[in-house]
């Protein structure tokens, strides 16, 4: 299982050291940019699932293109 944690910078070294002391845990920090990309991707998948079940209306590609 993978878990993404948001930890205050002042406590990050303590938490990383604690996690690394467990032989069954592999912990490595990721950049703020990578964390943001993961969160955005998670949100996109959630929206796609809502569109599939009809709880959210999809936009056509042309509208999206003009928005960019």
SVG drawing of the C-alpha trace seen along z (x, -y; Angstrom):
<svg xmlns="http://www.w3.org/2000/svg" viewBox="-26 -30 42 36">
<polyline fill="none" stroke="black" stroke-width="0.4" points="0.0,0.0 1.2,-3.5 0.3,-6.5 0.9,-10.1 1.4,-12.2 1.4,-16.0 3.8,-16.8 5.0,-20.2 8.6,-20.9 9.6,-21.2 8.5,-17.7 9.4,-16.0 12.9,-14.7 11.5,-13.2 8.7,-11.4 11.1,-10.2 13.5,-8.8 10.7,-7.1 9.3,-5.5 12.8,-4.3 13.2,-2.4 10.4,0.0 11.8,2.8 8.5,3.2 8.3,-0.5 10.0,-2.1 9.8,-5.9 11.2,-8.5 10.3,-12.2 8.8,-13.6 8.9,-17.2 6.0,-19.6 5.5,-19.6 5.2,-15.9 2.8,-15.8 0.6,-18.5 0.7,-16.4 -0.5,-13.3 -3.3,-15.2 -4.4,-16.7 -4.4,-13.3 -6.4,-11.8 -9.0,-14.6 -9.1,-14.0 -9.8,-10.3 -12.5,-11.1 -14.2,-13.5 -14.0,-10.8 -15.7,-8.3 -18.5,-10.8 -18.9,-11.5 -19.2,-7.8 -22.0,-7.3 -23.8,-10.4 -23.3,-12.6 -21.2,-15.2 -21.6,-16.6 -18.6,-16.2 -17.2,-19.0 -16.4,-18.5 -12.8,-18.7 -13.2,-21.9 -14.4,-23.8 -11.5,-22.4 -9.0,-23.4 -10.3,-27.0 -10.1,-27.2 -6.3,-26.4"/>
</svg>
